[in-house]
Amino acid sequence: MSHVENLTPFAALAIPSMLVSGADALIVLIAGRFLLPPPGKSTLDPPTVAEEQPDPPLADTHRGPPETSSLLTAGQATCGRPGTDVWIEGHAVAPGEKPAERVDVALVIPDRLQKTVAVFGDRVWTQGIGTLTPQSPRPFVRMPLVYERAFGGAEPGDAPVRPFEPRNPVGRGFFEKESQALGQPLPNLEDPRDLLRTPRDRPRPMAFGPIARSWQPRLGYAGTYDQKWLDDIAPAWPKDLDPRFFHNVPPDQVVTPHLRGGEAIGISGVHPAGQIHFALPSHRLSVKTVLHAQVTWQSPELDAVIIEPDAGAFTVIWRAVTPLPKGPLDHEYSVVRTLFDWEAPPR
């Protein structure tokens, strides 16, 4: 870790990194945790700062073994991304906690992002007239919004190498042959505009969490790691790397250009008492970075929003990136603070 003087109520840290070009850089991360307002109350008031302010996560963590589970935490140790990642960590919850067969969960940022996932109770494929059909869903009260419950997975069997869904290797509902599906579970999370009709369908995996680097479409943005890269470029990023690789979420949860703060967000289907409406914080932050031969000032980008309805809170990640012309040892210290009302933001 590099030295950072934090004059904000949030958590902040500085780490060395590498730009897409291969040049050394310093990344300053600021993580602000805020309380969600009560459901059913529409407000654009500034959110309340939470008492506890955890450090921004630097490494990915999984719900179980990495090869068989989805991401629980997405590491933020990257050199930046083209837009703002937005995701939800929580459950679909039936209204009033009265069991329901289906609950639609929606995430809306007006004019910037809109995503809806249809969440069904457990069901399996049953034999219909000439084909397999989905069983009626069993009513549920709470359903985790995780990729393990979305379309994906691998072909059933014990073979060491089996066909799988590259967009979600840990999901359910992927079958090479229709006969394999009889009595097997369907996904709980689906695209309401493209519901599963037969076991041969290949719908888009639908959830609200982050996706691993080895999943598509992220893997497709990673670039080429061949012998030429090993001989001439490593450890720098490959020349054909697409910066979208650094997004932790699927494309329909990326807001480009970045959110600025103050935007309204609405989520529904995640609390028994109704919809949750809140505004992102509008804190104006400044990052001063002192190098041996120069001083820079920056306004950090609002880089990620993690919403946790079960915990009644959400976290905002801000990021500032400073090139280090003389390498990591060029950095002396950084200062993170909130601007006064009369101050102009750094350019």
NUTORDO-935187 format. One record per residue (C-alpha): x, y, z; residue in one letter. Coordinates in steps of 0.25 Angstrom, whole numbers, padded with zeros to 4 digits, always signed. Example, Ala and Ser with C-alpha at 12.3 -4.5 7.8 and 13.67 -1.06 7.14 Angstrom:
BEGIN
+0049-0018+0031a;+0055-0004+0029s;
***
This chain:
BEGIN
+0000+0000+0000m;+0004+0014-0003s;+0003+0025+0007h;-0011+0033+0007v;-0016+0044+0016e;-0031+0042+0017n;-0039+0054+0021l;-0052+0049+0017t;-0062+0041+0025p;-0060+0029+0016f;-0050+0018+0014a;-0038+0021+0005a;-0025+0014+0000l;-0015+0016-0011a;-0008+0004-0018i;+0002+0003-0030p;-0004-0002-0043s;-0001-0002-0058m;-0009+0005-0069l;-0013-0002-0081v;-0001+0004-0088s;+0008-0003-0078g;+0012+0010-0071a;+0013+0010-0056d;+0001+0017-0049a;-0004+0020-0035l;-0019+0016-0032i;-0026+0024-0021v;-0039+0017-0017l;-0050+0023-0008i;-0061+0014-0003a;-0073+0021+0003g;-0084+0013+0010r;-0098+0019+0011f;-0111+0015+0017l;-0123+0012+0008l;-0136+0019+0012p;-0148+0011+0016p;-0156+0004+0005p;-0168+0012+0000g;-0162+0025+0003k;-0157+0033-0010s;-0146+0043-0007t;-0135+0050-0014l;-0129+0055+0000d;-0114+0053+0001p;-0112+0038+0007p;-0108+0036+0021t;-0093+0032+0023v;-0092+0019+0030a;-0085+0017+0043e;-0076+0006+0038e;-0067+0009+0026q;-0060-0004+0020p;-0048-0003+0011d;-0051-0005-0004p;-0048-0019-0007p;-0036-0022-0015l;-0038-0036-0019a;-0049-0045-0024d;-0055-0054-0015t;-0065-0066-0018h;-0077-0072-0011r;-0070-0085-0011g;-0059-0092-0020p;-0056-0082-0031p;-0058-0092-0042e;-0072-0095-0037t;-0077-0082-0031s;-0080-0068-0035s;-0073-0056-0030l;-0077-0051-0016l;-0068-0039-0016t;-0062-0032-0028a;-0048-0027-0026g;-0046-0012-0030q;-0031-0012-0032a;-0031-0008-0047t;-0026+0004-0054c;-0040+0009-0058g;-0052+0005-0066r;-0060+0013-0077p;-0073+0014-0069g;-0079+0012-0055t;-0082-0002-0051d;-0096-0004-0043v;-0100-0017-0037w;-0109-0023-0026i;-0105-0033-0015e;-0118-0038-0009g;-0131-0046-0011h;-0144-0045-0018a;-0154-0044-0008v;-0169-0047-0009a;-0178-0035-0006p;-0182-0035+0009g;-0174-0048+0010e;-0186-0056+0005k;-0181-0067-0004p;-0182-0064-0019a;-0179-0072-0031e;-0172-0061-0038r;-0166-0047-0034v;-0160-0037-0044d;-0147-0030-0039v;-0144-0017-0046a;-0132-0007-0045l;-0135+0006-0051v;-0126+0019-0053i;-0135+0028-0061p;-0130+0030-0075d;-0117+0023-0072r;-0120+0008-0068l;-0132-0001-0067q;-0132-0016-0065k;-0142-0026-0060t;-0141-0040-0056v;-0153-0050-0055a;-0150-0059-0042v;-0158-0072-0042f;-0160-0082-0031g;-0153-0096-0032d;-0158-0104-0044r;-0153-0116-0052v;-0155-0120-0067w;-0167-0130-0068t;-0172-0139-0079q;-0182-0132-0088g;-0189-0136-0101i;-0177-0139-0110g;-0167-0130-0102t;-0163-0125-0089l;-0169-0114-0082t;-0166-0105-0069p;-0173-0110-0057q;-0182-0099-0050s;-0173-0091-0040p;-0173-0095-0025r;-0177-0082-0017p;-0165-0075-0010f;-0163-0064-0001v;-0148-0061-0003r;-0139-0065-0015m;-0124-0061-0015p;-0120-0053-0027l;-0108-0061-0031v;-0103-0067-0044y;-0104-0081-0038e;-0119-0079-0040r;-0118-0073-0054a;-0117-0080-0068f;-0104-0087-0070g;-0096-0098-0064g;-0090-0111-0071a;-0095-0123-0078e;-0099-0133-0067p;-0089-0145-0065g;-0076-0149-0059d;-0067-0147-0071a;-0055-0138-0067p;-0058-0129-0079v;-0072-0125-0082r;-0079-0115-0091p;-0083-0103-0083f;-0089-0089-0084e;-0077-0079-0085p;-0086-0067-0080r;-0089-0074-0067n;-0082-0087-0064p;-0088-0089-0050v;-0103-0087-0054g;-0114-0097-0057r;-0122-0102-0069g;-0111-0104-0079f;-0113-0117-0087f;-0107-0123-0100e;-0119-0133-0101k;-0133-0131-0098e;-0134-0144-0091s;-0124-0140-0081q;-0134-0129-0075a;-0145-0138-0071l;-0147-0136-0056g;-0135-0126-0055q;-0137-0112-0050p;-0139-0099-0058l;-0133-0086-0055p;-0140-0078-0045n;-0135-0065-0051l;-0139-0062-0065e;-0140-0051-0076d;-0155-0047-0076p;-0154-0044-0090r;-0148-0057-0094d;-0154-0068-0085l;-0149-0083-0086l;-0159-0091-0094r;-0150-0103-0097t;-0137-0109-0092p;-0131-0106-0105r;-0132-0091-0103d;-0120-0083-0100r;-0125-0070-0093p;-0116-0059-0087r;-0112-0062-0072p;-0119-0052-0064m;-0115-0048-0050a;-0110-0035-0043f;-0096-0038-0038g;-0082-0037-0043p;-0076-0047-0053i;-0063-0054-0053a;-0051-0050-0062r;-0052-0064-0069s;-0067-0063-0072w;-0072-0057-0085q;-0073-0046-0090p;-0061-0041-0081r;-0052-0052-0086l;-0054-0048-0100g;-0049-0034-0096y;-0036-0039-0089a;-0027-0039-0102g;-0018-0049-0107t;-0008-0056-0098y;+0001-0064-0108d;+0016-0067-0110q;+0018-0053-0116k;+0012-0047-0103w;+0021-0055-0095l;+0033-0052-0103d;+0031-0037-0105d;+0020-0031-0097i;+0018-0038-0083a;+0016-0034-0072p;+0009-0022-0079a;-0005-0024-0084w;-0007-0029-0098p;-0008-0019-0109k;-0022-0024-0113d;-0028-0023-0099l;-0042-0016-0099d;-0043-0007-0086p;-0057-0013-0085r;-0050-0025-0079f;-0049-0017-0066f;-0064-0016-0064h;-0068-0026-0053n;-0083-0027-0058v;-0090-0031-0071p;-0092-0020-0081p;-0106-0017-0077d;-0101-0012-0063q;-0091-0002-0068v;-0094+0012-0069v;-0086+0020-0079t;-0081+0031-0078p;-0079+0030-0063h;-0090+0034-0053l;-0087+0047-0047r;-0094+0047-0033g;-0108+0051-0030g;-0115+0042-0039e;-0128+0035-0035a;-0128+0020-0034i;-0140+0011-0032g;-0140-0004-0029i;-0153-0013-0027s;-0155-0027-0023g;-0144-0028-0013v;-0152-0024+0000h;-0165-0029+0005p;-0170-0014+0008a;-0169-0009-0006g;-0159-0001-0015q;-0147+0006-0011i;-0143+0019-0017h;-0131+0027-0013f;-0121+0037-0019a;-0106+0035-0021l;-0097+0044-0012p;-0092+0057-0018s;-0080+0058-0010h;-0069+0066-0018r;-0056+0059-0015l;-0042+0063-0018s;-0029+0055-0019v;-0016+0062-0017k;-0004+0053-0021t;+0010+0057-0018v;+0021+0051-0027l;+0036+0054-0025h;+0036+0065-0037a;+0021+0069-0038q;+0008+0070-0031v;-0006+0067-0037t;-0020+0069-0033w;-0032+0061-0038q;-0047+0059-0037s;-0048+0044-0036p;-0058+0036-0044e;-0071+0030-0038l;-0067+0016-0043d;-0076+0006-0036a;-0089+0005-0028v;-0092-0007-0020i;-0106-0008-0014i;-0109-0017-0003e;-0124-0017+0001p;-0123-0028+0011d;-0113-0020+0019a;-0120-0007+0016g;-0108+0000+0010a;-0100+0003-0002f;-0086+0006-0006t;-0080+0015-0016v;-0066+0014-0021i;-0058+0026-0026w;-0045+0024-0033r;-0034+0034-0037a;-0022+0029-0046v;-0009+0036-0047t;+0002+0032-0056p;+0016+0030-0049l;+0026+0034-0059p;+0038+0029-0051k;+0031+0016-0045g;+0024+0013-0032p;+0035+0019-0024l;+0032+0033-0030d;+0020+0034-0021h;+0022+0041-0008e;+0008+0042-0002y;-0007+0046-0006s;-0018+0054+0001v;-0032+0051-0001v;-0042+0061+0004r;-0056+0067+0002t;-0056+0080-0006l;-0063+0092+0001f;-0075+0098-0005d;-0067+0110-0011w;-0056+0102-0017e;-0056+0098-0032a;-0053+0084-0035p;-0039+0080-0040p;-0038+0080-0055r;
***
